[in-house]
Amino acid sequence: MLRFIAKRLGLLVITLVGLSLLLFMWVRALPGGPATAMLGEKATPEAIEAINKAYGFDRPVWEQYFTYISKVMVGDFGNSTQSQRPVLQQFADQFPATAELAFFAILFAVLIGIPLGYWAARHYGKWQDNTSVILSLLGVVIPVFFLAFILKWIFAVELGWLPTDGRQDIRLDATHYTNFYVFDGLITGEFDAAWDAFKHLILPGIALGSIPLAIITRITRAAVLEVQGADYVRTAKAKGMTNKILRKRFILRNAMLPVATTVGLQLGLLFAGAVLTETVFAFQGIGYGIAQAISNADYPVLQAYIIFIALIYAVINLVVDLLYGVIDPRVRVK
């Protein structure tokens, strides 16, 4: 187990170093250089020279990279060119928003997707199965930003049931210790603030979770169908095992291995895929931060956020691999 974790962490370090090098070279390969991209219409020769000197862009590329990576190794990702705040501090402020949204979205997808996929498999070839297949296809093909606008227009604008944007009503004088708004409201006893924060999660969470929901449904359906036809399931049936025990001990548990992999991958992708959803709902998490960084050519933020997301994705995959042994002891790592 420890050897496996050490190996994966070593690969993670190599991956992040390679990613940082690609990002670094990409920024330097921009037409006119990063200074011109950052200044835009204000890119006068004097301004470009000042930016190059301030950020070290006038030094050799290899020297710039090793200076950058040496700072990154001690947690210094530089400052935002727009807010002048440390990038790490800005990420720490915005991460809780995306984490809340991503976990709500994956919880929504899992709680509906797994039962729906299992229900479809149990009624294979019937209208229940066909309906679930059609719904899952719609979940994949409908663009997230389009679904976000539709949900916002119906439930927030027309019906007025849910908030239109943001993380919390600005009129609430809520206490924020961790920036996880729902959690903060619960631990401080400000249940109205917690409920309000939860309501702000519903529409963007459903929009963000629509694709994972469709994928989890289809994977669960396929996995259950495969397990139902396995020899050991037929043998258990022949021995007179009840359907309840059969579903719990044999079908569901064995079908959960590919589902767990899918859930882990989708959770990692949610952190990277929250850009459009957070932009539509003005939900100021890391997706919103990436959109702003692209718009403002804030490359220190953009580089750091992509590395952070890659790190989150890799850690989630490592956790999923370790959970394999809990679900199926036959694949426990050594």
N, C-alpha and C positions, 0 to 999 in steps of 0.2 A: 504493500500500500504506500509506504513512505517513498519507495523507489519510484513508483508510478507518479506520485505527486511531484517529486523532484524533477523527473523527466519532463513532465508537462510544464512546470514552471520554467525550466530551462528553454524549452521551445517557445514559451510565451515571451521570454526576454528577447530571443532572437527575432521573433515576429515583430515585436514592438520597435526594436532597433531598425529593422528593415523598413517598417512603415514610416518611422520618423525620417529616414533617409529619403524615401520616395516623396513624402510631403515637402521636405526641405528643398529638394531639387525642383519639384513642381512649382513652388512659389518663386524660386530664382529663375525659372524658365519662362515666366510670364512676359508678354511683349513689353519692352521698355523697362523690365525689371520690377521688383516689388514696390519700389518707391513710387514709380509712375502709376501703378495700379492703386496704391493707397491714396495718392493725391488727386487722381482723377483730373478734373478740369483745372485744378490749381497747380498742375505739374509744370511749374516754371523751372528753368535750369538751376536757379538759386535754391528753390524749395527741394528739388530732387537731391542736390548736393547736401543740403542740411539733413534730409531724411537718411541718406546713405551713411553719413557720418554718425548720426545719432544711433542708428540701429546696426552699424558695422557692416552695411552692405558693400562698402568700398574695399573690404578686405578679401583675401583669397577665399574661394568657396569652401575649401577643406577646413580652413581656419574658422570660418563662420560656423560650420557644422559641429566641429569639436567643441567650440565655445557653447553652442546651443545645447548639445547633448550633455556636456558637463554640468550645465545649470539644471537641466531637466532631472538629472540623477539626484540632485539635492532638493527637488521639488520646486524649482524656480522655472516657471513656464513663460516668464516675461509679463508685461503689462498690456492690457488692451489699448489699441491705438485710439479708440473712441472715448472710453470712460477713464482711461489711465489707471484703472484698478488692476491689481494682480489677477492674472487669468485663473489661478488656482482658487482664489477667493470667490471670484465670479462664478466659477463652476460649482463650488460648494454651496453657493446661494441658490443656484438654479437646479441642481441635481435632485433635491427632494421633490420638486414639482413633477419632473419626468418620472421619478421612481414611483410616486403615488399613482400617476396616470398609467404607467406601464403595468403595475401590479393590479390595478383595477381592471385594465383591459384584458390581461391574461386570465384573471379570475373569472371575468365574464365569459371569456372564450372557453375555459375549461369546464365551468359549471354547466354550460349549455352544450358545448361541443361533444364531450364524452358521452353523456346520456343520449344525445341525439344520434350519435354514430352507433352506439350500442343498440338503440331502439330500431334504427334502420337495418342493422345486420340481423336482428331477430326476426324482422319482417321482410327478409330479402325477396326482391321481385314483386312485392306488393306496393300499394299506393303510398304507404308510409315510407318505404325505401325510396321510391321515386321522388317523393316530395322532399326528402332530406337531401337527395342528390342535386335537385334543382336549386334548392336554397343555398347549398354549399357552393354551387357554381356561380350563383349571383353574388355571393360574398366575395369570391375571388375576382370577378370581372368588373365589379363596380369600383371606380377609383375612390380612394379614401377621402380625398378633398371634396369630391362631389357628394358623397354620402354625408360628410360633415356639414356641408352647406344645407342639404335637404333636412337633416335632423335639426339643425339650428333654426331653419325657417319654420318647420312645423311645430316643434315642441317649445321653442323659446320665443319666436316672434309671433306666430299665429295663436297658439294655445296659451302661451305665457306660463307654462308649467315649470320650466327650468331656466336657469340663468343663461344669458347669451354668450358671455365670455368671462375671462379672468379666472382666478382661483378662489376668490372670496369676495363677498360684498364689502366694498370699501367703507361703508357706513358702520361696519362692525368694528368695535375696538377690541380686537382679539389679541391674545398673548401668543407669541411665536418663539418658542425656545429652540426647536429643531428645524423649523421651516417645513416639516411635514404637517400640514395644516389640520388634517383630520386627527392625527395622533396628538398634536398640541392641544386641540380642543378637548379631547378626552382626558388627558392627564391633568389639565388645569380645571376641569369641571365646567368649562364653557361649552356646554353641549349644543347650544344654538350655533356657535361658531363651527363646531365639528360637523353638524348637520348641513350647514350652509356650504362648507368646503366639500362635503360629500356630494351635494347636489351639483356643484360645479364640475365634478368629475364624471357625471353620468353621460352626458352627450359626447364629449371628446373621448371618453373611455369606450363607449360603444362603437364610435367611428373607428378608433384605432384598433379595437379588438375584432372588427368584422372579418378581416382576412385570416388572422389566427383561428377564429371560430370556424371558418369554412375548412381550413386545412386540418384542424384537429378532428372535426367531424368526419372527414373523408379518411383520415389515417385510422381513426378508431374503428370505423366501419370495416375497412379493409383488414385490419388486424384481427378483429373479432371473427370475421368470416373465415379467415385463414385458420385460426385456432379451433373454431367449431368443427372444421373438417379434419382435424388432426387425429391420428390413430389412438392416442391416449384418451381423447375425449370420447371417442366411440367405445373404447374399452370400458371406461367408467360408466357410460350409459348402459352397456350390456350387463354390468355387475349390479345394476339397480340403484345407482347413486341418484339422489333427488336432484331436480333441476336447480334448486336454490344453492346447494353445496357445489354442484357442478359449475355454475356460473361464477361463484365466489372464488373457489379454490383453483379451478383449472382455466376457465375461459378469460375472465377479467384480468386475473393476475398475469397470465402469460401474454395477454394482448397489450398490457400497459407498457411493455418495454419500448416498442417503437413510438408509442404515444408520449412517453416521458422524454424521449429524444426530441420529438417534435415540439413539445411544450418548451423545453429548454432553448432550442434554437429560435423559436418564435419570441420568447421573452427577450433574448438578446437582440433580435431584429427590431423589437418595439422601441428600444432606446435610440436606434439609428433612424427608425421610420417615423418618429414623432414630429418631424419638422413641419409637414403640411398640416397635420391636425392641430398642433400648438399654434401655428400661424393663424389658422381659421378662427380659433377660439381665443386668441390672444392669451394663451396659457403659457406663462413665462418660465419655461423649463429649458433644458439644454437644446431641444429641437428649435425652439424660438431663438435661443442664443446663436445657433448655427445659421439660421436664416438671416439674422441681423448681421452676423459676421460676414456672410457672403455679400449682403447688400452694401455694407460699409467697407468692404475689402479689409476687414480686421483680421489679418493673417495670423498673428499670434494666438488669437482666440480659436480660429478655425483649425490650425494645426493641433493645438492642445486638445480641443474637444474631440477630434477624430481619434486621437491616440487614447483618450479616456474611454470612448465608446468601444474601441477595439479591446481595451483591457477588460471592460465590463463583460463584453461578449465572451472573451476567453475564460474568464472566471466562472461565468454561468455554465459554460460547456464542461468545465472541470467538475463543477458540482453535480451536473447531470451524470457524468461518467461515474462518479463515486456513488450516486444513488442507484446505479444499475444493480449493485450488489445487494441493496435492500429489497429491490423488486424481484430480482432473480439471482439467488445465491450461486448459480452455475457460472455467472460471468463476473464474479468478484475478482477485482484486480489485486495483484501481489506487489 
